[in-house]
Structure formats: structure tokens, C-alpha cells
Amino acid sequence: MAPVTSFFADIISPRFNPAAVLDLSEGKKVLVISDFHMGNGSRGDDLTRNGPLLKDMLEHYYYPKGWTLILNGDIEELQRFSLPAVQKHWKPMYDILDRFNAEGRLFKTIGNHDEDLIFEKTYPYQLYNAIRIETGIIPIFVYHGHQSSKMYTNHKNLIRMSIRYLLKPFGIRNISSARSPHKRFSVERQAYAFSIKNNCISIIGHTHRPLFESLGRFDYIKFEIETLCRAYPSAVGEARRRIADEVKALQVELGKLKRSERRTVLRQSLYGDEFPVPCLFNSGSSIGKKGINALELDGDQISLVYWFTQGEGKKFVSRGGYKSERIRGTERRKVVLNTDKLEYVKAKIELLGKH
């Protein structure tokens, strides 16, 4: 296992900023979402596709329902665009964020693409390296995740200059760990090691890959197939046919994932040959081709959710029989992909983690 970086050690040190602590036991509901990559509205603006969907879900769902919003890094794309240009184009989005902020319901961490905000004296929102959430069950640390990358930490200025002055003029979109399976694995492994060592939950962004209880979609499908195969012998009639159809559909999806990732990476695991410790979660990103992933913390449970526009969502959502919740008067829908009790997550971390 790779050594834990000094950043992760600093997260749990006594020097940790107490102003960046949220207490879920007080009844707060928290949405963790990341990687907007807001630009200036040009062809290279990654949020152009999902901007209207993101605006609707924040303005018409999470704000009126009293949710607290954690923006977990890379909200502004400042490696390619200036902050004034971003603020001008996305003013309606900032108007919504202002409402959350005015009520003390907005927390924002720094990512590698918006780190320059620390030099902006007039920026309206408080910025943090990490946020600790007290759940009354198990501590949760929310941080972007780029801090574990040696390439970024050692050469961030060179990377920033290359993106802005070499890649941007050619219309090349983000090149980061989100594009590289090997870099994604490295970032996730570092955060996983930190969480096991400290018996806590980490929620990251940065890699754009949704994770629930340390499992990506590829690993989760394998576990899901195994569960269905165990249920198949005792099933009868329609239930048996449904299981058979579901296994076939999952095999097809597994094949697609194999083709989209390098085989060497798929053979690697965050947890080696051991049973996965469910200590790492990733909220995904807001710039997916077919929708937006995020994490919800509500009372004593954590959920991975997926937002999409009716008719444009991922096929496995409609195939899997997920129940969707719709924003009234729109075609915006939310489904819960995975959910679990924090007590169960804590028990598995204590039993399976390394002490």
C-alpha cells in the first residue's frame, strides 16, 4: 500500500480548521457534489451540457428542501478561463449558490482546477482544504483528492500554464487524472489507505468516477452478479426469469466497461485480495455525458444518486428498475443508485479495516 501523503496527515491533526466542521446529528441533510468545471460558455466549457440540469436540481430540489451544499473542488475551471469570465457567464448559477451561502448552507473545498481562488480577495465564499462531518456514528472527511498526486503537487504551475496556453487554444478539453485509469487508481488508493488507517470515511471527487463503499461500477457489478447467482436456485417462475435477464444485462454492461478501461487497471484493486473496506466514496462529477452523480448524507444513511433528464439518462437506470423522483413541472429525475446505513458502514470498517 502506498504511503499516506502529508496532506492526509494534516487533515486529522489538531491544526484542522474547526470552522470547517459540520454536525449531521443536528438534523442537517448534506449534498456532496464536485467538478463543475465552469468556463466562459465557449466550446471548451465542460458544464455547458449539464448546466441547466444542475441549476434545476440545486434551485428546485435541494435548496427548497433545506439541504446543506458541499462543493468538493474544481467548481470553477481557472486553469483555462479567468474568474471574471466564469462569473459573468454563470451568474444564474452563482445566484443560487448565494442563496445557500446566505443561510449558512454552503461549504466549498479547493480543487486543482480552482486553487487560484485562494488569491482572490473578493471571492464571496469561504474556502477549505477539507471538511469534517460529524455524524454521531463515524467521522467523514470531504476533500477533493488531488492532493495525493505527486505530479500535481510538484509541477502544478507547469501544468496550469500548459493547459491554459497550449491546450486551450486548440479546444482540447480537460486532461487530468479523470482521463487516465492509472492516475485514478493511484488517487483512490491513497485516499483508501488514509481512511483505513484512521477508521473514517473519505469522500473525494477529482477522478470523476463515482464510488460507493470503495466500489466502482465494475467491481459493484461483479458483486451484484454473484448475489443474483446465489438467489437463482431458490427462485421460481417470474422471479427466476427476472434474475436470468438481469445477469445477462449486467454481463453486457461488464463487457462495455472492460473495453473502456485498460485490462491491467481492471485487474488492480484498491483492496488487493482482501474483502473491500467500505471507507471510500466518490461523488463522481457534474459533467457526465448523460447526467450528474452526487452523494447525499441524510440522517443515518449515505446514498449515491444520479440526476438525468428523461430520455437522456444511462440505459442501466431504466433497465434496473430504479424508482425515480421527478422535479415537478420538469423532466429532471433523480434515482438512488446505492444506499446504506452509516452504522453498517462503520461496522464493516471496524471489522475489516487494519488497526
N, C-alpha and C positions, 0 to 999 in steps of 0.2 A: 504494500500500500504506500502511495506517495506521501511524503511528509506534509504535515499541515503548515500552511504558509503563516507568516507573522500576522497577516491581516486577520485571519480567523482567530488567532490567539487574542488579538486586541478586542474582538467583538465581545468576549466574555470577561474582559479584565475590569477591575474596579473603575477604570477611567471611562467606561462606557457612558455615553451621554444619557442621563436619566430622563431628559425631556423626550427622548425617542422611545418611550415605553408605553404600550397600550395594554389596558386591562380588560380582557374579554369577560371576566367574571362580573363586570358591571353591566352586562347585558348588551354590549356592543356587537354588531354584526359587521364583519370586515371583508371587503373585496380586495384581493391582491391581483394586480394586473400590471403588465410591463410591455416594454418595447413597442411604443407607438411609432417612433422614428419620424415624427412630424417634420415636414420640409416646408417648401415655399409654394406648393401647389403645382410645381412643374412636373415633367415626365419622371424625374428621379425621386419624387416624393412617395415613399413607400406606403403612407397611410391613405393615399387617395382612394383606393378601392374600398377600404373598410371604414373610412371616416364617418359617413352617415350612420352606419350601423353602430359604431362606437358612441357617437353622440346620442343616439336614441336610447341605448341601454343605460348610459350614465344619467341622462336627463329625465327619462320617463320611467325608469325602473329603480335603480339604486338610490338616487337622490330622494325621491318622494318616500321611499320605504325606510329611510333613516340609516342606510349603510355608511360605514366609515371607509374611505378610499385610500389604499396604499398604492402609489405609483412606484413600481420597483425598477427604476432605471431605464435609460435610453428612451425617454419620453420625447425630448427634442433631438433632432438629428443635426448636431452642431459640428460634426466633422465635415459636413458638406454644405451647410447653409448657415447664415447668420441668424442670431436670435431675433432681431427686429423683423426679418423677413418671415420667420416661422410664426411669430406672434401676430403679424399682420394677416397672414393667410388663415390661421387657425383661431381667429378671435372668438368665433362662436364656441369653440371647444374650451378656450380659456375662461369664457363667461361661465360655463358650467363648473369648471374647476374652482373658480372664485366663490361660487355658492357653497361648495363643500368646505372650502378653506374658511369662509366667514363664520361657519358654525363649528369650527374645530374638528372637521371630519376629513381633513386631507393631510396625508403624510407622504413624503417623496424622498426616495433614495437616489443616490448618484449612480449612473452607469458610465460605461466608457465613451458612449456617443454624446452624452450631455454633461460630462465632467467640467467643462469650461464654465458652467453655471456658478461654480464657487467663486468666480472672479466678477460676477455680475452683481454690483451693489444694489441695483434697483429690482432684482428678481423678487417677485411677490411671495414666494413660498419658502418655508424652512426646508433645508436640505440635510440629509443624514447619510452616513455610510451604511448604517444598518438600523433596523428597528426590532426591538424585543417585544414580543406579545406574551403577556401573562394570561394563561388560560385557566389557572386554578388546577390544571391537570399535568401539563408538561410545557416547558418553555418553547417558544417558537421564535427563531431568528429569521428576519426577512432582509436579504441583501441581494444585490444584482448578480454577483457571481464572477464578474470579470477580474476581480482582484486575485484570483488563483492563477491567472495566466502570466507566466514569466515573460512571454513575448510582449504582452501589452505593458506590463509594469516597467520593463527595461527600455522599451522603444516606443512609448506611446506618442511622443512628439513626432517621430518619423512617420508612424502610421497615420497620424492625423494629417500631416502635410501631404502624404501620398494620396490619401483618399480625396482631399479637397482639390488638389491641383493636378493630379494625374488621372484619377478615375472619374471624377465628376464631369469634366469636360467631354468625356466620351459616353456619358449616360449610363455608366456601369453602376449597378446598384450595390447595396451593402456587401462587403466581403469581410466576414468575421467568423468567429467560431460557430455561428449558426449555419455556415455553409460547409463546414468541414466535420465529418463524423469523428475523426481522431481528436480534434480540438474539443468538440462537445464532450466526448468521453473523458478527456483529461479534466475539464472544468467540473463535470459532475462527480468524478471520483474524488476530487479534492473536497468538495462540499459534503459528500457522503462520509469521508473519513472524519471530518470535523464533527459531524452530527453523532456518529457512533462514539467518538471519544468523549463527547460531552453529554450523552444521553438526552439529546434535544432533537427538535425538528428544524430543518432548514428549508426555507422557501426561496428559490432563486428564479432568475429569468435568464437573459443573456444568450442561451443556446437556442432559444425559440422552440425547444422540444418539450411538450407537456410531459410531466412525470407525476405519477400518483403512487405514494408509498414506495418510492425508489424504482418503480417500474415504468419503462417507456411502453409505447403501444406494442412493439414487437414482443417484448417479454410478457406483457399482460395477455396478449393473445394466446401464447403458449400455455400459460396457466389456465386460461379460460377453456381452451380445448381439452386440457386434462380434466378439468372439473366436469365438463359435459360428457366426456367418455366414461367417467365414473358413474354418472347418473343414468347413462343409456341402458344398461342391463335391466334395471328395475322399472324403467318407463314402459308404458303401454300405449297403444293407439296413437292418437294425435300428438301426445307429448313425445313419443318416441320418434315420430316423423319430424317434429319440430327440431329436436336435438340433432338429428342427422343432417337436416338442411342447414342448421346453424354451424355445425362443424365444417361442412363443405364451404360455406361462405367465408368462414374465418380462415380456412386454408388458402382460399383465393387471395384474401387480404394479406396474409402472411407472405405469399409469393410476391405480391407487389412491393411489400416492404423490403424483401430480400434484394429485389432488383434495384431499389432506390438507395440502398446503403452498401458499402463495401463489405464483403464477406468477413474480412479479418476483424472489422469492428463489431459485426453481429455476433461473432464468437466470443468477444470480450464481454465481461460483465462487471458491473460496479461492485459485486459482492463475491467474485471468484466462484468457487464451487459450493459456497455456503447458501443457506436459505436467505432470501433478501430481508434486510432490516428496513422497515418502512419509515425511514427517518428523513428522506429527501423528497421534496416536492418541487415542481417547476410549473409556473403559471402559463408557460407557453409564450405566445406573442399575440399582438393585435394586428399583425399584417399577414395573416394566413390567406391563402388563395380563396378559401371557401368559408371563412369565418374567423371567430376570435375565441381563444381559450382564456380562462381565468380561474382563480381559486377563491372559494368562499369559506369563511370561518363563521359559523353561526351556532352559538351556544356551545354544545359539547361535541360538535362534529365538523369535519372538513370535507369539502366537495370540490371536484374538478368539473367545471361547467364549460359548455360550448355554446356560443351565440352564433346565429346564422340568419340569413334571410330565406324565407320559404321558397323552395325551388332551386336554391343555390348552395345548399349545405352538402356535407360529405355523405356519401351513399350509405356508410355503415350506420349512420344515425337512424335513417328510416328503416333500414333492414333489421336493426337490432331491437326494434320495438320500444325505443326510448319514448317516454312521455314528455311532450314539450309544453312549455309555458310561453304564452304569447303576450307581447305588449299590445294592449287594447288599441284598435284602430290602425295597426301596422301589420306587416308580415315578418317582423322581427321575432325570433323564437329562441328560447333557451332550453337546453336539455342538460341534465346532470349525468355525466359520463361515469363517475365513480364517487362514492361517498362512504365515510366510515366514522365511527366514534373515536374521539381522541383517547378515551380510556383504553380501547383496544390497541390503538397505535402505540400508546405508552407501554402497554404490557408486552408487546412484541419487541419493542426497542430494549426494554429491560431484560427480557429473556434471551434474545438473540444477539444483542449487541456485545461489544467487547468491553470489559471493565478493567 
